[in-house]
Structure formats: C-alpha cells, structure tokens
Amino acid sequence: MDLEFSEEQEMFRASVRELFEKRFGRDYVRECDAERRPPREAFEALAGLGCLGLNIPTEYGGSGASAVDVAILLEELGRGFLDLAFWVFRNVSHGGHALGAHGTRTQKEELLPLVASGEISVCFALTEPESGSDAAALTTRAAEVGDRYRINGQKVFCSGFRVSDYVMVAARTSEEKHGGITAVLVPTDAPGLTASPIDTLGHWPLGTTLLSFEDVEVPRDNAVGAPGEGWRVVTDMLQYERLCLSAARAGAAQAALADALAYAGERQQFGRSIGTFQAVSHKLADMQVMADVSRMLVYRFAYRLDRGRATPRDAATLKLYVSEAYKAIADMGLQVFGGYGYTMDFDIQRHFRESRLGVIGAGTSEIQRNIIAKTMGL
Ligand SMILES: Cc1cc2nc3c(=O)[nH]c(=O)nc-3n(C[C@H](O)[C@H](O)[C@H](O)COP(=O)(O)OP(=O)(O)OC[C@H]3O[C@@H](n4cnc5c(N)ncnc54)[C@H](O)[C@@H]3O)c2cc1C
C-alpha cells in the first residue's frame, strides 16, 4: 500500500502544520509543559479550523471525514505538541467516534455539535485501583434508582478530566464480567464526584486524576449504548483510540528524530560533527526506519478502519509497534544529545518522558503481545 494522499488531504496537513509554525511554536509548547497548563489557545484555534468535528457527520456540525483524515490531523498535532494531540484525540474518539457510533439520537443532537465546536470535551474512566490490565474486572457500580443511575466507586488515571465537561464512565450494572458493564456519561461537575490530581513523569498539560464517585446521580438516559453493552462500546472505542494515539506518537517520533538529526549535524567533537561518526549515524538510520514503519502502520490501519476491515490484532500491532518505536527513538535521540539531552533545555527530554507512557497507557505492550499471540494458533 502506497502512502499517497489526495490534494485536499495534503492541503489539510499543511494547514495544521502551518498553525504550529506560525502561531504555536516550541516556546508555546515548552511554556504549557513547564507551567502544566492546558493548551487552550491552540485547542480553540483548531476548533476554528474545524478540526474538532473532523469525524462527526455534517448533519451534527462536523465534516464527516475519514479515519485517514483523522490520522493526518493527529500525526501533525503529535509532531507539534503531543499533549494537545491527546486533548483533540479525546474529542474525536470519545466524542465524535463513540457518541457517533453508540449514542442515542438525543445524545448525538445535543452533544455532537458541541464536541465539533470545541465547546465540550469528553474524557474516559475505565481503569480502577484494582483493575488495570484486567479492565473488565471493574467494580464501580451504577445502581438503577428509578429513572437514574446512582454511581459509587473509584477510577484511577482519568486523564484530561480538568479540560472535560463529561467523563465516559465504564460502570458495573450487573455481575456478569463483560456483559454487566454499561458506559455512562457523567458531567464532570456532578455532585459527589471528586477528582484528585496524580503527580506523574509527564502528560503535564492535561494531567491525570483519581476520581471518587459517592452517590453520583445521572439520568439513565445518559447510558451510551444499551445497558450491559458497555464492554462493546469500550472495545470499539479502544480500537479507534489506538489509531489516534498511534498517529500522534508517530508524529512525535518524527519530531524527536528531526531534533536529534539537527543536533548531530551541528555538534562538533574531535574536530567534526558527531553525525559523521558511524555509531551516531547508525542510530539515526535505525530511528528513521522505525519512524517510517510507524507511519506505514498508522495509515494501513486507518485505511482498513475506513473499510471496516481492521481487526483487534491490527490494532494491537499498531499500538505495540508505534509506542515501542517512539520510546526507542526518544531514548536514542537523547543519547545523541549527550549530557545536553538530560537537561531541561532541549525538547528531547520531553519526548523521553512522554514516550514512556505509550507502552503502558491504553493497554500495556505486554497486553498487546497477548492479543496478537492469541490469534497465532499457539
Ligand atoms: C499517565 C496515565 C494516563 C492514563 N490515562 C487513562 C485514562 O484516561 N483512562 C483510563 O481509563 N485509564 C488510563 N490510564 C490507565 C492505563 O490504561 C493503565 O495504567 C494500564 O492499562 C495498565 O494498568 P495498571 O497500571 O493497573 O497495570 P497492571 O495491570 O497492574 O500491570 C502491571 C504490569 O503487569 C503486566 N501484566 C498485567 N497483566 C498481564 C498479563 N495478563 N500478561 C502479561 N503481563 C501482564 C503489565 O503489562 C504491567 O507491566 C492511564 C495511565 C497513565 C499512567
């Protein structure tokens, strides 16, 4: 499969890239990161370009674009600012995709136009203190009380909560492990819902939180998908999420490589640029190959998703390879920078920190290998 894009897609890519080059450069990214502040100005600018409703049907205020278009957007955002890409990813995945595919007509009419305009954002709470990789073992309970759900329990690592208006909560509505889960939309300001920030190695601009639900009540109409169908909603969303996160990380990996390449050309030791030492140039060559393969996997997956042919194995392959490649590229890139790579003066340290999350969040690399191995007839 060749990576050829239409003229329209190339123009769209150029417009997103230009936004970074002209309005939100490296200083902006460094500032948001150091101050641990959400990139609201850039998010609003993307709303102005119509990016937030990219995959939302036109009847609900979006552009009805393809998964390939979404991958282009997130690749460029990841190249410029990974945490901004992670905010936008929540709009297109938890908002546009999940509500579009599983929401009721009322939910779509009321919420999708607001997601498209950037007026609301949606985050996702699946993981709990006692259920991480074994996500379906969750115990947060949504009890039926008349026409409402009363939710009690704890969720951990809910990211982007502070920029979100709704959190999509995977909650237990009956005892059956997978068949007893329901996805429920909860306003982030609901009485009884409290969020405590968790200090982490990275992901600072959006942040991650521990959520406590104490008798939080929402209408049962807030269920996304039928009661007991939540696991289907979650797995479908995770598949789409794997495209979004991987496209963003493929873009970030290219940015890390570009920085290391430029530094290798400039830094002089032993009277020559360090890039002329074979030990350094081979590192850069390996990084280039990983960046290329990452891109190919992203667009192969998006292409298959658009045709309804993407399998869980494809999604696991994509997530596993691209996140491991970004981690390796960031690590090798930091080595090219020598001691300066370890300082906070260069962006490579941010890639080093951010890439570490890729092999853990949204299903660890071990779990992706389990998914792939299961399909191999062992
Ligand atoms: C910064 C950050 C942001 C996050 N954002 C979100 C979010 O927005 N929403 C959300 O719901 N979750 C989020 N997560 C949670 C994330 O998805 C989980 O951390 C992840 O799925 C792993 O779960 P765990 O941390 O409980 O690890 P555990 O499941 O306890 O795993 C610990 C180790 O054991 C290994 N392991 C476990 N089971 C197996 C097995 N069967 N085979 C082989 N190895 C195994 C794992 O691979 C890992 O190495 C986030 C996490 C972080 C760190």
The ligand as a Tripos MOL2 file, in Angstrom:
@<TRIPOS>MOLECULE
LIG
   53    58     1     0     0
SMALL
NO_CHARGES

@<TRIPOS>ATOM
      1 C1         -0.4670    8.8690   32.6810 C.3       1 LIG1
      2 C2         -1.5430    7.8320   32.5080 C.ar      1 LIG1
      3 C3         -2.7160    8.1830   31.8740 C.ar      1 LIG1
      4 C4         -3.7520    7.2540   31.7680 C.ar      1 LIG1
      5 N1         -4.9500    7.6570   31.2530 N.ar      1 LIG1
      6 C5         -6.0270    6.8290   31.3770 C.ar      1 LIG1
      7 C6         -7.3380    7.3060   31.0660 C.ar      1 LIG1
      8 O1         -7.5290    8.4490   30.6380 O.2       1 LIG1
      9 N2         -8.3970    6.4780   31.2940 N.ar      1 LIG1
     10 C7         -8.2430    5.2010   31.7870 C.ar      1 LIG1
     11 O2         -9.2450    4.5140   31.9630 O.2       1 LIG1
     12 N3         -7.0080    4.7240   32.0640 N.ar      1 LIG1
     13 C8         -5.8980    5.4960   31.8920 C.ar      1 LIG1
     14 N4         -4.6460    5.0390   32.2210 N.ar      1 LIG1
     15 C9         -4.5210    3.6970   32.7870 C.3       1 LIG1
     16 C10        -3.7450    2.7090   31.9190 C.3       1 LIG1
     17 O3         -4.5090    2.3160   30.8170 O.3       1 LIG1
     18 C11        -3.3000    1.5530   32.8320 C.3       1 LIG1
     19 O4         -2.2850    2.0590   33.6730 O.3       1 LIG1
     20 C12        -2.8300    0.3530   32.0610 C.3       1 LIG1
     21 O5         -3.8710   -0.2560   31.3540 O.3       1 LIG1
     22 C13        -2.1600   -0.6970   32.9590 C.3       1 LIG1
     23 O6         -2.9000   -0.9520   34.1190 O.3       1 LIG1
     24 P1         -2.1630   -0.8860   35.5550 P.3       1 LIG1
     25 O7         -1.4200    0.3820   35.6250 O.co2     1 LIG1
     26 O8         -3.1480   -1.1830   36.5930 O.co2     1 LIG1
     27 O9         -1.0590   -2.0560   35.4890 O.3       1 LIG1
     28 P2         -1.2710   -3.6000   35.8460 P.3       1 LIG1
     29 O10        -2.4240   -4.1630   35.0970 O.co2     1 LIG1
     30 O11        -1.2300   -3.7690   37.3120 O.co2     1 LIG1
     31 O12         0.0540   -4.2200   35.1990 O.3       1 LIG1
     32 C14         1.3280   -4.1680   35.8600 C.3       1 LIG1
     33 C15         2.3310   -4.9250   34.9680 C.3       1 LIG1
     34 O13         1.9170   -6.2910   34.8260 O.3       1 LIG1
     35 C16         1.7760   -6.6140   33.4540 C.3       1 LIG1
     36 N5          0.6400   -7.5370   33.2540 N.ar      1 LIG1
     37 C17        -0.5980   -7.4660   33.8070 C.ar      1 LIG1
     38 N6         -1.3580   -8.4750   33.3560 N.ar      1 LIG1
     39 C18        -0.6120   -9.1750   32.4760 C.ar      1 LIG1
     40 C19        -0.8280  -10.3200   31.6540 C.ar      1 LIG1
     41 N7         -2.0140  -10.9530   31.6110 N.pl3     1 LIG1
     42 N8          0.1820  -10.7520   30.8490 N.ar      1 LIG1
     43 C20         1.3780  -10.1240   30.8710 C.ar      1 LIG1
     44 N9          1.6540   -9.0310   31.6170 N.ar      1 LIG1
     45 C21         0.6760   -8.5670   32.4060 C.ar      1 LIG1
     46 C22         1.5230   -5.2850   32.7440 C.3       1 LIG1
     47 O14         1.8570   -5.3480   31.3690 O.3       1 LIG1
     48 C23         2.4200   -4.3460   33.5550 C.3       1 LIG1
     49 O15         3.7370   -4.4380   33.0850 O.3       1 LIG1
     50 C24        -3.5670    5.9200   32.2630 C.ar      1 LIG1
     51 C25        -2.3420    5.5630   32.8370 C.ar      1 LIG1
     52 C26        -1.3380    6.5080   32.9780 C.ar      1 LIG1
     53 C27        -0.0520    6.0790   33.6450 C.3       1 LIG1
@<TRIPOS>BOND
     1     1     2 1
     2     2     3 ar
     3     2    52 ar
     4     3     4 ar
     5     4     5 ar
     6     4    50 ar
     7     5     6 ar
     8     6     7 ar
     9     6    13 1
    10     7     8 2
    11     7     9 ar
    12     9    10 ar
    13    10    11 2
    14    10    12 ar
    15    12    13 ar
    16    13    14 ar
    17    14    15 1
    18    14    50 ar
    19    15    16 1
    20    16    17 1
    21    16    18 1
    22    18    19 1
    23    18    20 1
    24    20    21 1
    25    20    22 1
    26    22    23 1
    27    23    24 1
    28    24    25 2
    29    24    26 1
    30    24    27 1
    31    27    28 1
    32    28    29 2
    33    28    30 1
    34    28    31 1
    35    31    32 1
    36    32    33 1
    37    33    34 1
    38    33    48 1
    39    34    35 1
    40    35    36 1
    41    35    46 1
    42    36    37 ar
    43    36    45 ar
    44    37    38 ar
    45    38    39 ar
    46    39    40 ar
    47    39    45 ar
    48    40    41 1
    49    40    42 ar
    50    42    43 ar
    51    43    44 ar
    52    44    45 ar
    53    46    47 1
    54    46    48 1
    55    48    49 1
    56    50    51 ar
    57    51    52 ar
    58    52    53 1
@<TRIPOS>SUBSTRUCTURE
     1 LIG1         1 GROUP 0 **** ****
